[in-house]
Amino acid sequence: MVIDSSLHRPTRTSVLVADDTESVRLLFEKLLTAERYHVISVTDGLAALDAARLHRPDVVLLDVGMPGMDGIEVCRRLKAEPDTRLTPVVLVTGLSELQDRIKGIEAGADDFLSKPVHPHELRARVASLSRVKHLIDALDSAEAAFMALALTIEARDPTTNGHCERLAARAVVVGRALGLASDDLDALHRGGYLHDVGKVGVPDSVLLKTGSLTEAEFTLMKRHTEIGDSLCAPLQSLRHVRPIIRSHHERLDGGGYPNGLRGDEIPVLAQIVGIADVYDAMTSDRPYRGALDPETATEFLVSEVERRRFSKLYVEAFLDTLQTNAALLAQ
């Protein structure tokens, strides 16, 4: 689990100011401190990067014209890092420097302030962006709660210990092998943890049953995909993860659930997680049977390709990554 760095942050809204001109830093600090912001002040781009990583400010104000690493490059790097990419960044630039603004937009800047900065505009921009950051943090907290819920559900069944973590890791490795974009890899990682979150609605008598499920029990079990999708629906941050949660039990021949999707109707990320899920389930202990050997699980995946239930491309990519990891571990 990721440790919440907000435990080490000041209780007040924090603003990072980076400018090589002392008079500008002092002015910004005076204006923002008067509004009860916690101000972190640095003199150059490298110091700004270090301070943003250490203090996790709510808003970052960067002078474009700093020597060495300028504000645009600092912005680009902050927006490229997972821990700071959602932090609002304001570039402070000359009124007529249109080229700076274009470069800033390309670097991911959220807003601009023109020199000389008017105090009222500074306060308004910082107040607006800090509210945005607090809303983002609230969404992150809600998503973290869902992650905790998923792990709690996993803990109900001792035989599934580590299933979510393994699934997330394997899905991401396959995604990388397939050349998927970073947003897709992020969705695979979160989807691996959250794919079965809907099992919160499945009673232990069904989830932990040691014998075969009745038709009614299996119908109830299958509802976990729809329950999980509904639970995550309010979170905009999980919009790319929801198709994984809902469709990881769909099969290419239309014989899966909950919607009987066929072929390309099934989202690619859901197909990848579905393959990893089947393999991990087969090679792990379950209440109704012991773990099967990897060879048996591999043969089953290949047979599912032959039956046109799984994609040959994605199964081969999955099996290739298993062999590669096994070879690395053997070295």
N, C-alpha and C positions, 0 to 999 in steps of 0.2 A: 504493500500500500504506500502511496505517496504521502509524505509528511506535509501537512498544511503549513506552508511558510508564513501564512498570515498570523500564526501564533507569535512570530517574532517581529511583527510589524507594529508601528505606533497605532494607538487607537484612533488618532485623528487622521483625516485624509492627508496623504503625503504627496508632495510635488518635488520632482527632481528638476533642478535648474542647472543647465550646462552652458557656460558662456565664458570666454577668455577675457572679457572686459569686466573688471571688478565693479565699476560703478553700476553696470547693468545688473550684475548678480545681487548687489546690495539693494538696488531699487526693487527688484522682483521679490527678494526675501522680505523686505519691509512691507510691501503691499500684501503679500500672501500671508505673512505671519499675522498681520492685523485682521485677516479674515479667519484666523485660527487654523490655518493649514500648517502641517509639519513640512518644513522646507529642507531639502538636501541640496547643497550647493557644491558644484565642481567646476574645474577650470578648463577641461579639455575632453575630447571625444573618448579616449580610452578610459578615463576616470568615470565618464558617464556610463559606459558599458558596465564597468565593474560595480558602480553604485546601483544601477538598475537590477543587476543580477542579485546583489546582496540585499537591497532594501525593498525590492518589488514595489515601487511607487505607484500611486493611482494615476498620475499624469506626469508626462515628461516634456519639459520645455528645452528645445535644442537650438542653439545659435547655428545658423547655416555656415557662417564664415570662420569657424574655429580652425586654427592651424593644425597640421597633422591630419588626424581623422576628423573630417567636417561633420556637421549635423546630419547631412543627407546619408552619409555612410553609416553613422551610428543608428539612424532610423532604420535603414535597410537591415542591419544586423539584428536589431531588436525585433523586427517583424519576422525575421527568419527563425528565431528561437522559440520553441514551444512555450517556455515559461513567461515570455514577455510579448508574444505576438499580439495579444489582445489588449495590451496596455496602450492607452491613447497617447499619441506623440504629436506635439505641436512644434512646427519649425518656425523659428523667428528669423525673418529675412527682410531685405530692403524692399521698399514699396514698389520699385520698378523692376525687380529681379524676376521677370516672368520665367526665365529659364530655370531658376532655382525652384520655382513652384512646380513646374512640369516634372523636373527630376524628383522633387519631393513626393509628388503624387505617385510616380512610378516606384518610389521606395516604400510606399505604404503609409505616408503621413496622414494623420486624421484631420489636421487643421493647420492654419498658418496665422502668424501674427506679423504685421508689418511694422518696421522701425520708422519713427519712434513709436513705441507701444503706448497706447492710451491706457491708463490705470483701470478704467471701467471695462474696457474691452478685455483686458487681461483677466480681471475677476470673472467676467461673464463666461469666457471661454473655459477657464479652469473649472468653474462651477458646473457647467454643462457637461464637460467630458468626465469629471469625477462622478457625476450621477450615472453616466453610461457605464463607467468601470464598476461601480457598485452593483448595477443590474447584472453585468456579466459575472461578477463574483457570486451573486446570488444564484445564478443559473449553474455555475460550477459547483456550488455547494449542493444544489439539488441533484446534479448528476453524480456527485460523490456519494450522496445518500442512496441512489439507485445502485451504484457499484457495491456499497456495503450490503444492501439488501440481497443482491445477487450472490455474494459470498456467504451470507447468512443462510440462504436457501441451499447452497451447496453443502454447508455444514450440517444440514438436517440429515444428510446421507453420508456416513463416514466413508463409504466406498468411492465417493466421487471427489474425495479430497484432492485439490490441485487441478481438477478438470478444467475450470475456467481459465486458469493461468496457462496451462498447456495449450488449450485451444486458441487462446489469443496469440500466443507466441508462434504456434505453427501456422496459423492463418496469415500472420504478417510476413513470415518467411516465404510462404507461397506467393503472396501478393508482390513481394519484392522480385521474386524469380520471374513473375509474369510482367514486370515492368510497370506496375500500377502507380498512380500518382500518390503523393504524400497524404492527401485528404482521404483517399481510399484506404491507405495503410492505417491511418488513424481510426477510421471507421471499423476496419477489421479487428484492430486491437480492442476497441471498446465493445464491439459486437461479440467478440469472444467471451468477454466477461458477462455481458448482459443478455446473451441469446436465450437463456432459460429463466430470465427474471419473472416471467409469467407463472412459473411453478409455485409462486406464492399463493396462487389460487387453487392448487392441487393438494388435497388432504394427504396426510402421512399414510393413511390406510391404502391409498393408491400409489403414492410416490415410492413407498418403501415395501410394497408387497413382494413377497418372495416367490409367489407362483405367477402363473399367467394371468393377465388382466382379462376381465370380462369385457364384452362389447361395450357396455355402458361405462366401465372404468376407462377403457381406451379412448372413448369419445371425450370423457372428461380430461384425460391426460393431453389429448391433442389441442384442447382449448388454451394451453399455456402460451402458444404462439400469438393468439389474438389478445389474450390478457396482457401479455408483455408489451405488445404494440400499443394497446390502449393506455397502459400505465405511462409509457414514455412519450405519448403524443403531445402533452403540454409543453415539452421541452424542445425549443427550436434547435438547441445544440445537438440533439440526438436525431435530427431529421434524416441524416445519412445512415444512421445505425438501425433505425426502425425496420427497413426492408430486410435486414439480416435477422432481426428478432422474429419477424412475422413469417419469413419464407425459407428458413434454413432446413425445413423438413419437406419442402417441395421437391419433386423429381421430374426429370425431363419428359418422362412418358405420361405425365399428368396424374400419376398415382400417389402423389404426396398430399400434404395438407398445409394450411387450411383451405386453400382456394383451388387446388387441382391445377396449378399453372403448368404450362408446357413449354419446353424448349427455351427460346430466348425471352419468354415472358418472365422467367425466374431471374432476379437480379444476380449479377456475377458474384458480388460479395457474399450473397446468401448461399450460392453454390459452393464457394470455397469453404465457408464455415461449416456447411452441411457435410462436406467430405471429411474435414478434420474432426467433426463431431462424431461421425460414425466410426472412424478409426480409433479415436480415443475411447469411445464407449466399448468397443469390442476388446481393446487391449487393457481394460480396467475391470476390477471386480464390480459386480452389480449385485443387488439383493437377490436376484433370481438365478445368477450363475457366477462362476469364477472368470477371471481374465483369460482371454484367448491369446495365443501366441501371435506375434507380428506377422508371420507368414500367412496365417489363416485370415487375418484382417486384410492383408494386401490382396490375397486371392479373391476375397469378397468384393473389394473395390473394383478390381479388374472385371469381375463377373457383372457388376452393376453397370460398368461401361458397355459391356457386350449386350446387356439387356436394354441399353439406351436409357438408363435412369440417371447416370452421372456422365458429365462431360469427359471425354478422353483427354482433352488438353489439360483440364484442371486436375484430374486424377494423376496423370503422368507428372505434372509439375509437383504435386504433393508428394508422390513417391520418390521423385528425384531429390527433393529436399530432405526426406527421411534418410536416404542413402548417403547424401553429402554430410549430414550431421553425424551419422553413424561412423563415417570414415574419419571425420575430424576428431570424434571422441576416442577412436581407436589409436590415433597417433600419439 
